Amino acid sequence: MTLFDWLNEITVSKRHWSEFSEKDKDEFNPYMINRFLSMDKDYIELVNFVQNIPYTEKEKYYNIYKDLIPTRKVWLKYIKSKIKGPNIELVSIIAEHFQVSQKEAKEYIEILGKDNLKLILNLRGIDDKEIKKLLK
């Protein structure tokens, strides 16, 4: 079963946990279920409450959602972040320059600012056209 099959089971079909195969039960992912259900403003508080249950207790997750969510077809539109991260190539260059991890390089990019990044990229022999592309 896919994530969307599980969401359909929770919101519409509502079969008993024992009716699923062991393979289906293994594919139940509480984290992703929480993530998608939280996209509906009516379920945010419920998800906030339920996420305190350890992810290993899949049956408990399923039963709580099955019992508390009304039977109706729902459209759970996934909301993507609008915040763009730095250019991957720029992160690699900065990580190599300072000999740090990719995660630390992202922090360095935020701290350094465009002017300092331009200086570093110039020191590394990157031309102005490529620098503009990296700093977009």
C-alpha positions in Angstrom: 0.0 0.0 0.0 1.2 3.5 -0.8 1.0 6.5 1.5 -2.2 7.7 -0.3 -3.8 4.3 0.1 -3.2 4.6 3.9 -4.6 8.1 3.9 -7.7 6.8 2.1 -8.0 4.0 4.6 -7.9 6.5 7.5 -10.4 9.0 5.9 -12.8 6.8 3.9 -12.5 3.0 4.1 -11.6 2.6 7.8 -10.9 -1.1 7.8 -9.7 -2.8 11.0 -6.0 -3.1 11.5 -6.1 -6.9 11.5 -7.4 -6.9 7.9 -4.1 -5.6 6.5 -1.2 -7.9 5.6 2.1 -7.7 7.5 3.7 -6.1 4.4 1.0 -3.4 4.4 1.5 -2.8 8.1 5.2 -2.4 7.6 4.6 0.2 4.9 2.4 2.3 7.2 4.6 5.4 7.9 3.3 7.5 10.9 5.7 10.4 10.1 4.4 10.8 6.6 0.8 10.3 7.7 1.2 13.1 10.2 2.8 15.3 7.6 0.0 14.9 5.1 -2.8 15.1 7.6 -1.4 18.3 9.0 -1.9 20.0 5.6 -5.6 20.1 6.4 -6.3 22.9 8.9 -9.1 20.9 10.5 -6.6 18.1 11.5 -3.7 20.2 12.7 -4.5 20.0 16.4 -5.3 16.3 16.2 -2.0 15.6 14.5 -0.2 17.7 17.1 -1.8 15.6 19.8 -1.2 12.2 18.1 2.5 12.8 17.2 3.4 12.3 20.8 2.9 8.6 20.3 6.1 6.8 19.4 6.3 6.0 15.7 6.8 2.3 16.5 3.2 2.0 17.6 1.7 1.9 14.1 -1.5 0.2 15.1 -2.3 2.8 17.7 -1.6 5.6 15.2 -3.9 4.1 12.6 -6.7 3.4 15.1 -6.7 6.9 16.6 -6.8 8.5 13.2 -9.4 6.1 11.9 -11.7 6.7 14.9 -11.3 10.4 15.2 -11.3 11.6 11.6 -14.7 11.8 10.1 -15.5 9.5 7.1 -15.2 11.7 4.1 -13.0 12.1 1.1 -10.3 14.8 1.7 -7.8 16.5 -0.6 -4.6 16.9 1.3 -2.5 19.2 -0.8 1.2 19.1 0.2 2.5 22.5 0.9 6.1 23.0 -0.2 8.5 25.5 1.3 9.0 28.7 -0.6 12.4 29.3 0.9 15.1 28.4 -1.6 18.5 27.2 -0.3 21.8 28.3 -1.7 23.1 26.9 -5.0 24.5 23.4 -4.5 27.6 24.1 -6.5 28.3 27.2 -4.3 27.9 25.1 -1.2 30.4 22.6 -2.5 32.9 25.4 -3.4 32.6 27.0 0.1 32.8 23.6 1.8 36.0 22.9 -0.1 37.4 26.3 0.5 36.9 26.2 4.3 37.3 22.4 4.6 34.0 22.1 6.4 30.8 20.0 5.9 28.0 20.9 3.4 25.8 21.8 6.4 28.4 24.2 7.8 29.1 25.6 4.4 25.4 26.6 4.1 25.7 28.5 7.4 28.9 30.1 6.2 27.1 31.3 3.1 24.4 33.0 5.2 27.0 34.6 7.5 29.4 35.8 4.8 27.0 37.7 2.6 27.4 38.3 -1.2 30.4 40.7 -1.1 32.6 38.2 0.9 31.3 35.3 -1.2 32.4 37.2 -4.4 35.8 37.8 -2.9 36.2 34.1 -2.1 35.0 33.0 -5.5 37.4 35.5 -7.2 40.3 34.1 -5.1 39.3 30.6 -6.3 39.7 31.8 -9.9 36.0 31.8 -10.9 35.0 34.4 -13.5 32.4 37.1 -12.9 29.8 35.5 -15.2 30.0 32.3 -13.2 29.9 34.1 -9.9 26.6 35.9 -10.8 25.2 32.5 -11.7 26.3 30.9 -8.4 24.9 33.8 -6.3 21.4 33.9 -7.8 
